[in-house]
Amino acid sequence: MDDFGYLLMNSAKKLRHDLNQALEKHDVTSAQWAILKHLQLLENHQVTSALLSERLGFDKPTTSGIISRLEKKGFLVKHASAQDKRSFSLKLTPQAYKIIPKLESSSQEVTSSFLSTYTPEEQRLFVDLLKKKLERND
C-alpha cells in the first residue's frame, strides 16, 4: 500500500509500541515520557497542563491523567499559579532528573533500531524532513 498517511500512522504505531516496551522497565509510558521531556525542555518557563496538551496534541483530560500519575510517581510537582488559583505550573523533581537520562537512552535505542534499515545519510534526511514539516506547521 502506497498511501502515505497509512504508512506514516503504522510506522508511528510501531515506534510507539517499541518505545512503550522499552520504557516499561522504568515504569513509564511513552505519553509520560513525552510530558517529562517537554517539562525538561521548558524548565525555565511556566508550564501548565493546558500548554502541554496543546504542544503534545493530547486532550486536556488525558494530559491531566498523565500528570496525576507522574505526580504520584514523584516525577513532578504542581505549584499554584499566582495569577489564577485554578491553574498550576508544573516542575520536575530531582527524582525525574535522575530517570530522564535512562529514558533518553531507552528512547535512543528504540529510535536507532527503528531507523537501522536506513543508511546514515537516509537517517539524517528522514529526520531533517520530519523536522522541516513540524517547523512549518507550528
C-alpha positions in Angstrom: 0.0 0.0 0.0 1.4 3.4 -1.0 -0.9 5.6 1.0 1.4 8.0 2.8 -0.9 8.6 5.7 -1.4 4.9 6.3 2.3 4.2 6.1 3.2 7.1 8.5 0.5 6.1 11.0 1.5 2.5 11.1 5.2 3.4 11.4 4.3 5.7 14.3 2.3 3.0 15.9 5.2 0.5 15.7 7.6 3.1 17.0 5.3 3.9 19.9 4.8 0.2 20.7 8.5 -0.4 20.8 9.1 2.7 22.9 6.4 1.6 25.4 8.1 -1.8 25.6 11.5 -0.3 26.3 10.2 2.3 28.9 8.2 -0.4 30.7 11.3 -1.3 32.7 11.3 2.2 34.1 7.5 2.1 34.8 7.0 5.0 32.4 4.8 5.1 29.2 5.6 6.9 26.0 3.0 9.5 26.8 4.5 10.1 30.3 7.9 10.3 28.7 6.7 13.0 26.3 5.5 15.1 29.2 8.7 14.6 31.2 10.8 15.5 28.1 8.7 18.6 27.4 9.0 19.8 31.0 12.7 19.3 30.8 12.9 21.3 27.5 10.7 24.1 29.0 12.2 24.0 32.5 12.9 27.8 32.6 9.3 28.6 31.6 5.9 28.4 33.4 4.4 25.2 32.1 0.8 24.4 32.6 -1.3 21.3 31.8 -3.0 23.3 29.0 0.3 24.2 27.4 1.4 20.5 27.4 -2.0 19.5 26.0 -1.6 22.0 23.1 2.1 21.2 22.4 1.7 17.4 22.5 -1.8 17.1 20.9 -3.3 15.4 23.9 -6.8 16.3 25.1 -7.0 18.0 28.4 -8.4 15.0 30.4 -5.7 12.7 29.1 -3.0 15.2 30.0 -4.4 15.7 33.5 -4.5 11.9 34.0 -0.9 11.5 32.9 0.2 14.4 35.1 -1.6 12.9 38.1 0.2 9.6 37.5 3.6 11.3 37.2 2.9 13.2 40.4 2.1 10.0 42.2 5.3 8.5 41.0 7.2 11.5 42.4 8.4 12.8 39.0 6.7 16.2 39.1 5.1 18.7 41.4 2.3 21.2 40.9 2.6 24.8 42.1 -0.4 27.0 42.3 -0.3 29.9 39.8 -0.1 33.4 41.3 -2.3 34.7 38.6 -5.0 32.0 38.5 -5.7 29.8 41.5 -7.3 27.2 39.3 -4.1 26.8 37.3 -0.9 25.0 38.3 2.6 25.3 36.9 4.5 22.0 36.7 8.0 21.3 37.7 10.2 18.3 37.5 11.5 16.7 40.8 15.1 15.6 41.5 13.8 12.0 41.0 12.7 12.9 37.5 16.1 14.4 36.6 17.7 11.1 37.7 15.5 9.0 35.5 15.4 11.2 32.4 18.9 10.1 31.2 17.8 6.5 31.4 14.6 7.3 29.5 16.6 9.2 26.9 18.9 6.2 26.5 16.0 3.8 26.0 14.3 6.1 23.6 17.5 6.5 21.6 18.0 2.7 21.4 14.4 2.3 20.1 14.9 5.1 17.6 18.3 3.6 16.4 16.7 0.2 15.9 13.7 1.7 14.1 16.0 3.6 11.7 18.6 0.8 11.3 17.2 -0.3 7.9 18.4 3.1 6.5 21.9 4.3 5.7 23.3 7.0 8.0 22.6 9.6 5.2 19.0 8.3 4.8 18.5 8.6 8.5 19.7 12.2 8.6 17.5 13.0 5.6 14.5 11.4 7.1 14.9 13.2 10.4 15.6 16.5 8.7 12.4 16.2 6.6 10.3 15.4 9.7 11.8 18.4 11.5 11.1 20.6 8.5 7.5 19.5 8.3 6.9 20.1 12.1 8.6 23.5 12.0 6.4 24.7 9.1 3.2 23.6 10.9 3.9 25.2 14.3 
